[in-house]
Amino acid sequence: MIGDDIDALQSNTDALVEACDEICLQVNIDKTKYMITSRNTGNERHKNIRIRDEVVEKVNKFKSLGAYVTSKNEVTEEIESRLVSGNACFYSAQKLLTSRLISSELKLKI
């Protein structure tokens, strides 16, 4: 959800919870987080988002659809994550790629 300020976000959250209640769905408060992104860092009011009198955790980063999103819109963490995944994949296939039992043609396909 998106809101111009913390009060709009709280209002949108309340509307979501009410809509979920109408169709017998529950919002999992333990898995629900919120993040503030702003050009004016440090100017946010210290007010919490609440769902049924429980405070929703504020985070500075989260992973959505396999990509990291940060409050400062930085890509360095996403790049590091992809490098680690790529290295893990390469080193897991290293023995296979250096094996003499597999033809060069097959190695190129891999």
TORDOBA-745473 format. One record per residue: residue number from 1; residue in one letter; chain; y, x, z of N, C-alpha, C in turn. Coordinates in Angstrom, 2 decimals, m for minus. Each point is the difference from the previous one (the first is absolute). Layout:
    nr   rest   kette       n.y       n.x       n.z      ca.y      ca.x      ca.z       c.y       c.x       c.z
   NUM      a       A         Y         X         Z         Y         X         Z         Y         X         Z
...
//
This chain:
    nr   rest   kette       n.y       n.x       n.z      ca.y      ca.x      ca.z       c.y       c.x       c.z
     1      m       A     m1.17      0.84      0.00      1.17     m0.84      0.00      1.24      0.88      0.00
     2      i       A      1.05     m0.56     m0.49      1.25      0.73     m0.10      1.10     m0.85      0.63
     3      g       A      0.93      0.68      0.67      1.16     m0.68      0.56      1.19      0.92      0.00
     4      d       A      1.19     m0.56     m0.11      1.22      0.82      0.00      0.26      0.63      1.36
     5      d       A     m0.44     m0.66      1.04      0.17      0.54      1.34     m1.18     m0.44      0.86
     6      i       A     m0.01      0.45      1.24     m1.12     m0.28      0.89     m0.14     m1.48      0.31
     7      d       A      1.12     m0.72      0.06     m0.05     m1.44      0.27     m0.63     m0.76     m1.18
     8      a       A      0.33      0.41     m1.22     m0.59     m0.63     m1.19     m1.50      0.28     m0.06
     9      l       A     m0.39      1.20      0.37     m1.41      0.35      0.01     m0.76     m0.82      1.05
    10      q       A      0.62     m0.20      1.16     m0.63     m0.82      1.04     m0.15     m1.44     m0.49
    11      s       A      1.02     m0.52     m0.66     m0.05     m1.36     m0.54     m1.10     m0.14     m1.05
    12      n       A     m0.12      0.99     m0.89     m1.05     m0.01     m1.01     m1.38      0.09      0.63
    13      t       A     m0.12      0.80      1.04     m1.28      0.13      0.71     m0.38     m1.32      0.65
    14      d       A      0.95     m0.65      0.63     m0.27     m1.30      0.63     m0.45     m1.02     m1.05
    15      a       A      0.63      0.00     m1.16     m0.37     m0.92     m1.07     m1.42      0.28     m0.49
    16      l       A     m0.35      1.28     m0.11     m1.35      0.37     m0.42     m1.04     m0.48      1.01
    17      v       A      0.27      0.22      1.28     m0.94     m0.42      1.04     m0.18     m1.51     m0.01
    18      e       A      1.09     m0.74     m0.17     m0.10     m1.47     m0.07     m0.81     m0.44     m1.21
    19      a       A      0.23      0.62     m1.15     m0.75     m0.35     m1.20     m1.49      0.33      0.17
    20      c       A     m0.30      1.11      0.65     m1.39      0.36      0.25     m0.66     m1.01      0.95
    21      d       A      0.74     m0.44      1.01     m0.53     m0.99      0.94     m0.36     m1.30     m0.71
    22      e       A      0.80     m0.40     m0.98     m0.24     m1.25     m0.72     m1.30      0.02     m0.79
    23      i       A     m0.41      1.17     m0.45     m1.24      0.07     m0.78     m1.11      0.71      0.78
    24      c       A      0.15      0.03      1.32     m1.02      0.54      0.91     m0.32      1.47     m0.23
    25      l       A      1.01      0.80     m0.28     m0.15      1.45     m0.08      0.70      0.62      1.20
    26      q       A     m0.43      1.18      0.40      0.62      0.69      1.12      0.55      1.34     m0.47
    27      v       A      1.16      0.36      0.49      0.58      1.31     m0.27     m0.56      0.95      1.05
    28      n       A     m0.63      1.09     m0.45     m0.55      0.99      0.92      1.13      0.90      0.47
    29      i       A      0.43     m0.20      1.23      1.15      0.73      0.54     m0.30      1.49      0.13
    30      d       A     m1.26      0.36      0.27     m0.37      1.41      0.14      0.14      0.75     m1.32
    31      k       A     m0.17     m0.69     m1.12      0.10      0.64     m1.32      1.37     m0.19     m0.64
    32      t       A      0.87     m0.75      0.64      1.33     m0.28     m0.56      0.98      1.04      0.51
    33      k       A      0.71      0.63     m0.91      1.00      1.02      0.33      1.27     m0.30     m0.79
    34      y       A      1.11      0.59      0.43      1.22     m0.12     m0.80      0.71      1.34     m0.06
    35      m       A      0.81      0.15     m1.04      0.71      1.24     m0.23      1.41     m0.32     m0.48
    36      i       A      0.96      0.77      0.45      1.39     m0.17     m0.42      0.35      1.14     m0.94
    37      t       A      0.49     m0.34     m1.19      0.51      1.00     m0.93      1.47     m0.28     m0.21
    38      s       A      0.80      1.04      0.12      1.43     m0.17     m0.13      0.66      1.31     m0.36
    39      r       A      1.08     m0.09     m0.73      0.79      1.20     m0.29      0.76      0.44      1.24
    40      n       A      0.32     m0.95      0.86      0.74      0.29      1.23     m1.00      0.16      1.14
    41      t       A     m0.69      1.12      0.03     m0.99      0.20      1.06      0.70      0.15      1.34
    42      g       A     m0.62     m0.56      1.00      0.57      0.07      1.34      0.90     m1.17      0.35
    43      n       A      0.33     m0.85     m0.99      0.88     m1.13      0.25     m0.78     m1.29      0.28
    44      e       A     m1.35      0.08      0.04     m0.79     m1.20      0.24      0.16     m0.43      1.45
    45      r       A      0.03     m1.30      0.17      0.00     m0.50      1.37     m1.41      0.11      0.54
    46      h       A     m0.11      0.24      1.28     m1.31      0.17      0.62     m0.52     m1.36      0.46
    47      k       A     m0.41     m0.79     m0.97     m0.55     m1.32      0.26     m1.39     m0.02     m0.61
    48      n       A     m0.95     m0.59      0.69     m1.37     m0.03     m0.47     m0.31     m1.28     m0.75
    49      i       A     m0.96      0.10     m0.92     m0.55     m1.17     m0.66     m1.11     m0.51      0.91
    50      r       A     m0.06     m1.31      0.17     m1.02     m0.60      0.87     m0.77     m1.07     m0.75
    51      i       A     m1.29     m0.07      0.32     m0.85     m1.09     m0.46     m0.63     m0.60      1.24
    52      r       A      0.36     m1.24      0.29     m0.51     m0.70      1.18      0.16      0.83      1.27
    53      d       A      1.18      0.46      0.24      0.36      0.77      1.20     m0.69      1.36      0.10
    54      e       A     m0.62      0.45     m1.06     m0.57      1.35     m0.03      0.82      0.86     m0.94
    55      v       A      0.30      1.21      0.44      0.83      0.90     m0.79     m0.82      0.63     m1.12
    56      v       A      0.58      0.00     m1.21     m0.63      0.63     m1.16      0.42      1.46     m0.01
    57      e       A     m0.96      0.88     m0.27      0.26      1.43      0.03      0.90      0.44     m1.16
    58      k       A      0.99      0.83      0.32      0.88      0.59     m1.02     m0.58      1.35     m0.40
    59      v       A     m0.07      0.25     m1.32     m0.55      1.26     m0.51      1.00      0.66     m0.95
    60      n       A     m0.17      1.30     m0.21      0.85      0.73     m0.94     m0.69      0.26     m1.32
    61      k       A     m1.33     m0.26     m0.04     m0.75      0.14     m1.24     m1.24     m0.88      0.09
    62      f       A     m0.53     m0.38     m1.18     m1.26     m0.72     m0.07     m0.61      0.21     m1.37
    63      k       A     m1.27     m0.32     m0.10     m0.70      0.16     m1.27     m0.23     m1.38     m0.58
    64      s       A      0.50     m0.21     m1.20     m0.13     m1.28     m0.68     m0.56      0.22     m1.39
    65      l       A     m1.09     m0.68     m0.32     m0.65      0.13     m1.30     m0.28      1.46     m0.35
    66      g       A     m0.39      0.78      1.02     m0.39      1.39     m0.21      1.15      0.98     m0.06
    67      a       A      1.23     m0.44      0.14      1.16      0.89     m0.07      0.79     m0.08      1.30
    68      y       A      0.52      1.14      0.43      0.82      0.03      1.21      1.41     m0.49     m0.29
    69      v       A      0.53     m0.83      0.88      1.38     m0.46     m0.06      0.66      0.46      1.29
    70      t       A      1.16      0.67     m0.12      0.70      0.48      1.19      1.36     m0.66      0.10
    71      s       A      0.54      0.02      1.21      1.29     m0.65      0.22      1.14      0.72     m0.72
    72      k       A     m0.18      1.27     m0.32      1.02      0.75     m0.72     m0.31      0.10     m1.50
    73      n       A     m1.05     m0.71     m0.45     m0.42     m0.01     m1.39     m0.31      1.40     m0.52
    74      e       A     m0.70      0.78      0.83     m0.38      1.36     m0.37     m1.36     m0.02     m0.70
    75      v       A     m0.18      0.92     m0.93     m1.26      0.07     m0.73     m0.84      1.21      0.41
    76      t       A      0.53      0.86      0.85     m0.73      1.22      0.36     m1.33     m0.31      0.67
    77      e       A     m0.03     m0.98      0.88     m1.26     m0.34      0.67     m1.02     m0.57     m0.99
    78      e       A      0.47     m0.78     m0.96     m0.90     m0.55     m1.02     m0.57      1.13     m0.85
    79      i       A      0.83      0.96     m0.37     m0.46      1.13     m0.81     m1.03      0.82      0.77
    80      e       A      0.27      0.27      1.28     m0.95      0.76      0.82     m1.33     m0.73      0.12
    81      s       A      0.05     m1.31      0.18     m1.22     m0.80      0.12     m0.82      0.08     m1.28
    82      r       A      0.65     m0.08     m1.14     m0.72      0.06     m1.28     m0.57      1.39     m0.25
    83      l       A      0.73      1.05      0.41     m0.52      1.36     m0.15     m1.25      0.20      0.85
    84      v       A      0.02     m0.49      1.22     m1.17      0.11      0.87     m1.19     m0.74     m0.60
    85      s       A      0.23     m1.20     m0.52     m1.08     m0.77     m0.62     m0.54      0.71     m1.24
    86      g       A      0.88      0.55     m0.81     m0.42      0.71     m1.20     m0.80      1.25      0.33
    87      n       A      0.46      0.75      1.01     m0.74      1.20      0.41     m1.37     m0.37      0.55
    88      a       A     m0.09     m1.04      0.79     m1.28     m0.43      0.56     m0.96     m0.38     m1.12
    89      c       A      0.50     m0.70     m1.00     m0.82     m0.41     m1.14     m0.48      1.22     m0.79
    90      f       A      0.90      0.93     m0.26     m0.35      1.20     m0.76     m1.06      0.82      0.73
    91      y       A      0.21      0.26      1.29     m0.93      0.83      0.74     m1.34     m0.70      0.23
    92      s       A     m0.01     m1.33      0.00     m1.28     m0.69      0.14     m0.83      0.11     m1.28
    93      a       A      0.65      0.19     m1.13     m0.71      0.12     m1.28     m0.15      1.46     m0.45
    94      q       A      0.47      0.95      0.79      0.01      1.40     m0.42     m1.42      0.54     m0.26
    95      k       A     m0.95     m0.30      0.87     m1.36      0.49     m0.21     m0.60     m0.58     m1.28
    96      l       A      0.30     m1.25     m0.24     m0.50     m0.66     m1.22      0.59      0.67     m1.24
    97      l       A      1.28      0.28      0.03      0.68      0.57     m1.17     m0.37      1.46     m0.24
    98      t       A     m0.46      0.72      1.02     m0.38      1.41     m0.18     m1.50      0.18     m0.18
    99      s       A     m0.75     m1.09      0.01     m1.45      0.07     m0.15     m0.37      0.41     m1.42
   100      r       A     m1.03      0.85     m0.12     m0.49      0.41     m1.32     m1.00     m1.01     m0.56
   101      l       A     m0.40     m0.96      0.82     m0.97     m1.00     m0.43      0.64     m1.10     m0.85
   102      i       A      1.32     m0.07      0.02      0.72     m1.04     m0.73      0.69      0.64     m1.21
   103      s       A     m0.11     m0.65     m1.15      0.57      0.55     m1.23      1.53     m0.02      0.05
   104      s       A      0.59      0.86     m0.78      1.48      0.08     m0.08      0.58     m1.29     m0.53
   105      e       A     m0.71     m0.63     m0.93      0.46     m1.26     m0.57      0.11     m1.09      1.08
   106      l       A     m1.02     m0.07      0.84      0.01     m0.98      1.09      1.10      0.32      1.02
   107      k       A      0.19      1.29      0.29      1.06      0.40      0.94      1.36     m0.42     m0.52
   108      l       A      0.24      0.12     m1.30      1.28     m0.40     m0.58      0.20     m1.52      0.14
   109      k       A     m1.07     m0.77     m0.13      0.10     m1.43      0.17      0.33     m0.37      1.44
   110      i       A     m0.57      0.76      0.92      0.28     m0.25      1.44      1.43      0.32      0.29
//
